[in-house]
């Protein structure tokens, strides 16, 4: 698919922690402006509408713009920054990593620090690292030096990482593939759609998913969808010692999700996705997740209920500085969504609503 690699890299490199998605939104807007009608909610989400042969049913494609990040809580007398999380972090994954702080005077690089092992007491060595143990070092020697950079409480922080090819052909290494992979899939779908689909498609980049699924609720209120496909950078589980059940293997195709703790998918829609993948010869994986959640939690509960399924692009090391994804999985997800859009006419959607099992 022409330009898909460049699309996901540009989206991944954009600055956009929860609550600060403006840069990502503008990249998304630029990519779809010539093939869709753009609207917004009041939180900052972007909604790109593409008209087919019919104005209904309304099919929502949802992916979140935001990435996990931090927010500056304050500056210590010594010039170090203390921060709170924007989204879920495992504290050890942050230690010694480069960060980008966006202040009113510009962007500054810092590094996550903690008390060195040479100074740890025995009881400190034996306990788990906590986020409160960490700080961001921007090279300042005092509170005033850090403040002179324009840094203050409320400033957003993201990993200082640029995406790049990795090893085997098709693999990419970078930040924020959860969920810029999903955003890239929606962009590509909108680019490839003609006006023959039997519905109206809305491709949405939602805000603040990592901080409470807030944009999902407001986008659903704006669109009032009849059906939703959530495109997510789903945590891969093909790492060493993952166990005997692997449901999100890199290169194994998109993950069609039956369940996570926040959403039980419309089973009839899952079966339709499986049948479409088989008919089109698209590799796929089935998932019953023990943890996590997506925008689908809020969207499926809109009004009288919205048939919803999550289609995941496997991402190794999600919610860390360095994620790995495979372009073949992304391309397969795009093909699957395009295939589903072609068969989701009013009769089919009505049937999914009336018999979700």
ChimeraX attribute file (.defattr): number of C-alpha atoms within 10 A of each C-alpha:
attribute: neighborCount
match mode: 1-to-1
recipient: residues
	/A:1	12
	/A:2	7
	/A:3	8
	/A:4	17
	/A:5	18
	/A:6	11
	/A:7	20
	/A:8	26
	/A:9	23
	/A:10	17
	/A:11	27
	/A:12	26
	/A:13	21
	/A:14	23
	/A:15	24
	/A:16	25
	/A:17	30
	/A:18	24
	/A:19	21
	/A:20	20
	/A:21	23
	/A:22	19
	/A:23	16
	/A:24	24
	/A:25	26
	/A:26	13
	/A:27	14
	/A:28	25
	/A:29	20
	/A:30	10
	/A:31	18
	/A:32	20
	/A:33	13
	/A:34	11
	/A:35	17
	/A:36	20
	/A:37	14
	/A:38	17
	/A:39	15
	/A:40	17
	/A:41	19
	/A:42	10
	/A:43	15
	/A:44	20
	/A:45	24
	/A:46	26
	/A:47	27
	/A:48	24
	/A:49	22
	/A:50	22
	/A:51	21
	/A:52	18
	/A:53	13
	/A:54	15
	/A:55	13
	/A:56	18
	/A:57	20
	/A:58	24
	/A:59	25
	/A:60	27
	/A:61	28
	/A:62	29
	/A:63	31
	/A:64	32
	/A:65	38
	/A:66	32
	/A:67	35
	/A:68	27
	/A:69	29
	/A:70	25
	/A:71	22
	/A:72	22
	/A:73	16
	/A:74	19
	/A:75	21
	/A:76	14
	/A:77	13
	/A:78	14
	/A:79	20
	/A:80	24
	/A:81	26
	/A:82	21
	/A:83	23
	/A:84	17
	/A:85	19
	/A:86	22
	/A:87	18
	/A:88	14
	/A:89	16
	/A:90	12
	/A:91	16
	/A:92	13
	/A:93	13
	/A:94	20
	/A:95	18
	/A:96	15
	/A:97	16
	/A:98	20
	/A:99	23
	/A:100	21
	/A:101	22
	/A:102	21
	/A:103	19
	/A:104	10
	/A:105	10
	/A:106	10
	/A:107	14
	/A:108	16
	/A:109	17
	/A:110	23
	/A:111	18
	/A:112	18
	/A:113	18
	/A:114	16
	/A:115	11
	/A:116	7
	/A:117	9
	/A:118	6
	/A:119	9
	/A:120	11
	/A:121	9
	/A:122	8
	/A:123	7
	/A:124	12
	/A:125	11
	/A:126	9
	/A:127	8
	/A:128	10
	/A:129	15
	/A:130	11
	/A:131	18
	/A:132	11
	/A:133	13
	/A:134	21
	/A:135	23
	/A:136	26
	/A:137	22
	/A:138	21
	/A:139	13
	/A:140	17
	/A:141	13
	/A:142	15
	/A:143	17
	/A:144	16
	/A:145	17
	/A:146	22
	/A:147	16
	/A:148	12
	/A:149	16
	/A:150	16
	/A:151	25
	/A:152	19
	/A:153	15
	/A:154	15
	/A:155	18
	/A:156	26
	/A:157	29
	/A:158	24
	/A:159	27
	/A:160	19
	/A:161	18
	/A:162	15
	/A:163	20
	/A:164	14
	/A:165	16
	/A:166	14
	/A:167	9
	/A:168	8
	/A:169	10
	/A:170	14
	/A:171	18
	/A:172	23
	/A:173	22
	/A:174	23
	/A:175	30
	/A:176	35
	/A:177	35
	/A:178	32
	/A:179	31
	/A:180	30
	/A:181	34
	/A:182	29
	/A:183	31
	/A:184	29
	/A:185	28
	/A:186	28
	/A:187	24
	/A:188	24
	/A:189	23
	/A:190	25
	/A:191	16
	/A:192	13
	/A:193	18
	/A:194	13
	/A:195	12
	/A:196	11
	/A:197	21
	/A:198	20
	/A:199	23
	/A:200	22
	/A:201	29
	/A:202	27
	/A:203	25
	/A:204	30
	/A:205	32
	/A:206	30
	/A:207	34
	/A:208	27
	/A:209	25
	/A:210	26
	/A:211	18
	/A:212	16
	/A:213	20
	/A:214	19
	/A:215	32
	/A:216	28
	/A:217	22
	/A:218	22
	/A:219	28
	/A:220	24
	/A:221	14
	/A:222	13
	/A:223	19
	/A:224	16
	/A:225	25
	/A:226	23
	/A:227	26
	/A:228	23
	/A:229	22
	/A:230	23
	/A:231	32
	/A:232	29
	/A:233	28
	/A:234	28
	/A:235	25
	/A:236	23
	/A:237	19
	/A:238	18
	/A:239	13
	/A:240	6
	/A:241	7
	/A:242	10
	/A:243	9
	/A:244	7
	/A:245	9
	/A:246	14
	/A:247	21
	/A:248	27
	/A:249	22
	/A:250	23
	/A:251	19
	/A:252	18
	/A:253	26
	/A:254	33
	/A:255	27
	/A:256	25
	/A:257	22
	/A:258	20
	/A:259	21
	/A:260	18
	/A:261	13
	/A:262	15
	/A:263	23
	/A:264	17
	/A:265	22
	/A:266	22
	/A:267	19
	/A:268	17
	/A:269	26
	/A:270	22
	/A:271	14
	/A:272	16
	/A:273	20
	/A:274	20
	/A:275	13
	/A:276	19
	/A:277	23
	/A:278	13
	/A:279	10
	/A:280	12
	/A:281	12
	/A:282	18
	/A:283	18
	/A:284	25
	/A:285	18
	/A:286	19
	/A:287	19
	/A:288	14
	/A:289	17
	/A:290	9
	/A:291	9
	/A:292	12
	/A:293	19
	/A:294	25
	/A:295	27
	/A:296	27
	/A:297	20
	/A:298	21
	/A:299	30
	/A:300	25
	/A:301	15
	/A:302	17
	/A:303	11
	/A:304	8
	/A:305	14
	/A:306	24
	/A:307	25
	/A:308	27
	/A:309	27
	/A:310	30
	/A:311	28
	/A:312	30
	/A:313	37
	/A:314	32
	/A:315	29
	/A:316	25
	/A:317	20
	/A:318	23
	/A:319	24
	/A:320	24
	/A:321	22
	/A:322	19
	/A:323	20
	/A:324	23
	/A:325	29
	/A:326	26
	/A:327	21
	/A:328	20
	/A:329	27
	/A:330	27
	/A:331	21
	/A:332	22
	/A:333	29
	/A:334	26
	/A:335	23
	/A:336	25
	/A:337	20
	/A:338	19
	/A:339	17
	/A:340	20
	/A:341	21
	/A:342	14
	/A:343	16
	/A:344	22
	/A:345	20
	/A:346	17
	/A:347	11
	/A:348	13
	/A:349	21
	/A:350	16
	/A:351	12
	/A:352	22
	/A:353	19
	/A:354	9
	/A:355	12
	/A:356	15
	/A:357	12
